[in-house]
Amino acid sequence: MGTPFNKAFGAGILAAALLLPSAAWSAGALNVDARAYTCSQISQIIRQNKKVFVRSGFGGSSFRYPPAKCGLGYARTTANFRDKTGKQCALDYACTYDSGSFYNNP
């Protein structure tokens, strides 16, 4: 079996292995509030930072640039939200969860 130290060490390694990918993923995207920028500024931020989460209201949308960089199980679509001037923005490179994807069906 092993000593209590070995069991604790193994459990710590397992926990780190499971938590690191989710922490790395969340740290990679820049969070932007849609009400703080204009449509053109948000578009420019997405192009410069490549991975951006745009908050609008209670939720938000994830954007990847270039558009072909959406992850497995995600589809490219258009996202609509209002900017700081109240103008309706429509950006065409949002990555959204694709429930019909092979990767999301067991």
Helices and strands as residue ranges (DSSP letters): H 4-28, E 30-33, G 34-36, H 39-49, E 51-56, E 59-64, G 67-69, E 74-82, E 88-97, G 102-104
